[in-house]
Amino acid sequence: MILRNYLTVTETYKGTSKFPFWKNIKVGDILEVSMELKPTGHNKGKIYAPDIKVKNLFNNESETFKDTINSVQKYFEKIKYKDFSLT
């Protein structure tokens, strides 16, 4: 099972990033944010965090960014967005 949500970018990325994915986001782009529900594994009593995948649906190169929940949230704090709506 995959949890998925779509967001419309209302203000571009404000910050510095070594990843071109965040620098290439434009106002009006639609981002698909997803997480696969599956066991993440563990090592020495520590459980790994699930990966969150962010895909820009308006980018011709189908660019994606994948990282942990905490890391992705830090990037989302530096852009403005709203839930995607077909209306």
C-alpha positions in Angstrom: 0.0 0.0 0.0 1.2 3.5 -0.8 0.1 6.7 1.0 0.0 9.5 -1.5 -0.9 13.2 -1.5 -0.6 16.0 -4.1 0.4 19.6 -3.4 0.4 22.7 -5.6 3.4 25.0 -5.1 2.3 28.6 -4.3 5.8 30.0 -3.5 9.2 28.8 -4.6 11.9 27.3 -2.4 13.4 29.9 0.0 16.7 28.5 1.2 19.9 26.8 0.1 20.1 23.2 -1.0 22.7 21.1 -2.7 19.8 19.2 -4.4 18.7 20.7 -7.8 15.2 19.2 -7.2 14.3 22.0 -4.7 15.9 24.8 -6.7 13.9 23.8 -9.9 10.5 24.0 -8.3 8.3 26.7 -9.7 5.0 28.3 -8.7 2.1 26.1 -10.0 4.1 22.9 -10.0 2.3 19.9 -8.6 4.3 17.7 -6.2 3.4 14.1 -5.5 4.4 13.1 -2.0 4.3 9.4 -1.2 5.4 6.8 1.2 5.2 3.0 0.8 3.8 1.2 3.8 6.3 -1.7 4.3 8.7 -2.8 7.0 11.7 -0.6 7.2 14.0 -2.9 9.0 16.1 -2.5 12.1 19.7 -2.8 13.4 20.9 -3.2 17.0 17.5 -2.3 18.4 17.1 0.9 16.2 14.2 1.0 13.7 14.9 2.7 10.4 12.6 5.6 9.4 10.5 5.2 6.3 11.5 7.1 3.2 9.3 9.8 1.8 9.4 10.3 -2.0 8.6 13.7 -3.6 8.1 13.9 -7.4 7.5 17.0 -9.4 4.8 16.1 -11.9 5.4 19.2 -14.0 9.1 18.5 -14.6 9.8 16.8 -17.9 12.7 14.9 -16.4 10.4 13.3 -13.8 12.8 14.4 -11.1 12.3 12.9 -7.7 13.7 13.5 -4.2 13.7 10.8 -1.6 14.7 11.1 2.1 13.4 10.5 5.7 10.4 12.2 7.1 12.4 14.7 9.2 14.6 15.7 6.3 11.7 16.2 3.8 9.7 18.2 6.4 12.7 20.6 6.7 12.5 21.3 2.9 8.7 21.7 3.0 9.1 24.4 5.6 11.0 26.5 3.0 8.2 26.5 0.3 4.6 27.4 0.4 2.0 25.0 -0.9 -1.6 24.0 -0.7 -3.4 20.7 -1.2 -4.0 20.0 -4.9 -7.6 20.3 -6.0 -9.3 19.6 -9.3 -11.8 22.5 -8.8 
